[in-house]
Each structure stands twice: as C-alpha cells, then as structure tokens.
C-alpha cells in the first residue's frame, strides 16, 4: 500500500472534490471483476472515487484496506460511503506513443507527417 504525505493528501482531496464516483460496490462485496475495474480506472485516471452501497461502517474500513493492499494504492479520504483512492500512473513507453490504427499507420495526418519528418531526420 502506498503512503502519501499530509501535504500530498490535502492536494489530492482538493483535486477529488469535483470528481464523480466511477466504481460502485454493492452488497455482493469486493469481487474480482470489481477489483479489475478499480485497477483499470486507477491506471486511466490516477485519482478516483468509489461509492459503497449496503456496507456497514466497520466493513467499509476493512474493504478499503483490502483494496489498497491488493492494488497498491493509497487511501486519500473516506467520507461516509465514498472512498477516494490514488495510485501514481506508471510511466510506460507504449502508453506515451501516439495512437495507431490496426494497420500500423498513424491515426491522423499530422501524426503521419511528424513520423515522416522523424524518419527523414534519422537518415
């Protein structure tokens, strides 16, 4: 589980204020598909809100700890039935590359021109 400083926690709470919950956990609890969805959302957004339905107060804290240890994320804030979770986005070279079509060509004309320019400079 990631630990964050109080200054960083304050900034993350402020950033999360306007966010809407992206994942909901109901009476079935924390299933593998819910964990997968939370992981996918953390990869995409870094900072997310999770809404809990029909879960008692004592179970909410245990559920939050279970999510944080399973996904290596930090619990920023718990307000009632809302959890705010944060995990730093990994820096991958594949994700920073421009989008490509299935044919392997760049997605836009501008990206194609930039790729052509890079190839011309290399030679």
C-alpha positions as CSV (number, residue, x, y, z in Angstrom):
1,X,0.0,0.0,0.0
2,X,1.3,3.4,-1.0
3,X,1.9,6.0,1.7
4,X,1.4,9.7,1.0
5,X,2.4,12.8,2.9
6,X,-0.2,15.1,4.5
7,X,0.6,17.9,2.0
8,X,0.1,15.5,-0.9
9,X,-3.1,14.1,0.7
10,X,-4.5,17.7,1.0
11,X,-3.8,18.4,-2.6
12,X,-5.4,15.1,-3.7
13,X,-8.5,15.7,-1.6
14,X,-8.9,19.1,-3.3
15,X,-8.5,17.6,-6.7
16,X,-11.0,14.8,-6.0
17,X,-13.7,17.3,-4.8
18,X,-15.3,17.7,-8.2
19,X,-15.0,14.0,-9.2
20,X,-18.0,11.7,-9.5
21,X,-17.7,8.0,-8.4
22,X,-16.5,5.8,-11.2
23,X,-17.0,2.4,-9.5
24,X,-19.8,1.2,-7.2
25,X,-19.6,-1.7,-4.7
26,X,-22.9,-3.2,-3.6
27,X,-24.0,-5.9,-1.2
28,X,-22.1,-8.6,-3.2
29,X,-18.9,-7.0,-2.0
30,X,-15.4,-6.9,-3.5
31,X,-15.5,-9.4,-6.4
32,X,-12.5,-10.0,-8.7
33,X,-14.3,-8.1,-11.5
34,X,-14.8,-5.1,-9.2
35,X,-11.1,-5.2,-8.3
36,X,-10.2,-5.3,-12.0
37,X,-12.4,-2.3,-12.8
38,X,-10.9,-0.3,-9.9
39,X,-7.4,-1.2,-11.2
40,X,-8.4,-0.2,-14.8
41,X,-9.8,3.2,-13.5
42,X,-6.7,3.9,-11.4
43,X,-4.5,3.2,-14.5
44,X,-6.6,5.6,-16.5
45,X,-7.2,8.4,-14.0
46,X,-4.8,8.0,-11.0
47,X,-7.4,9.6,-8.7
48,X,-10.9,8.0,-8.4
49,X,-13.9,7.9,-6.2
50,X,-15.6,4.6,-5.2
51,X,-19.2,4.5,-3.9
52,X,-20.2,1.8,-1.4
53,X,-23.8,0.6,-1.1
54,X,-25.3,-1.5,1.7
55,X,-22.0,-2.0,3.5
56,X,-21.7,-1.3,7.3
57,X,-19.3,1.2,8.7
58,X,-16.8,-1.3,10.2
59,X,-16.8,-3.3,7.0
60,X,-16.1,-0.2,4.9
61,X,-12.7,0.3,6.6
62,X,-11.7,-3.3,6.1
63,X,-12.8,-3.2,2.4
64,X,-10.8,0.0,1.8
65,X,-7.7,-1.7,3.3
66,X,-8.2,-4.8,1.2
67,X,-8.5,-2.7,-2.0
68,X,-5.4,-0.7,-1.1
69,X,-3.2,-3.7,-0.4
70,X,-4.5,-5.7,-3.4
71,X,-4.0,-2.8,-5.9
72,X,-1.0,-1.0,-4.2
73,X,-2.9,2.3,-4.0
74,X,-3.3,4.9,-1.3
75,X,-6.5,5.7,0.6
76,X,-6.8,9.5,0.3
77,X,-10.1,10.0,2.1
78,X,-13.2,8.2,3.3
79,X,-16.4,10.3,3.6
80,X,-19.4,8.2,4.6
81,X,-19.9,5.8,1.8
82,X,-17.3,7.4,-0.6
83,X,-13.7,6.3,-0.9
84,X,-11.1,8.4,-2.6
85,X,-8.2,6.3,-3.9
86,X,-5.0,7.3,-5.6
87,X,-2.2,5.5,-7.4
88,X,0.6,7.1,-9.4
89,X,0.3,6.4,-13.1
90,X,3.1,4.2,-14.3
91,X,5.4,5.7,-17.0
92,X,5.3,3.3,-19.9
93,X,6.9,4.0,-23.3
94,X,4.0,2.2,-25.0
95,X,1.4,4.5,-23.5
96,X,3.2,7.6,-24.4
97,X,3.5,6.6,-28.0
98,X,1.0,8.1,-30.5
99,X,-2.2,6.2,-31.2
100,X,-2.0,3.9,-34.2
101,X,-4.6,2.2,-36.3
102,X,-4.7,-1.6,-36.7
103,X,-2.9,-1.3,-40.0
104,X,0.1,0.2,-38.1
105,X,-0.3,3.6,-39.7
106,X,-0.5,6.8,-37.6
107,X,-4.0,7.8,-36.5
108,X,-4.0,11.3,-38.1
109,X,-2.4,13.2,-41.0
110,X,-0.5,15.4,-38.5
111,X,1.0,12.3,-36.8
112,X,1.9,10.8,-40.2
113,X,3.7,14.0,-41.2
114,X,5.6,14.0,-37.9
115,X,6.6,10.3,-38.3
116,X,7.8,11.1,-41.8
117,X,9.8,14.0,-40.5
118,X,11.4,11.9,-37.8
119,X,12.4,9.2,-40.3
120,X,13.8,11.9,-42.7
121,X,16.0,13.3,-39.8
122,X,17.4,9.9,-38.9
123,X,18.8,9.3,-42.4
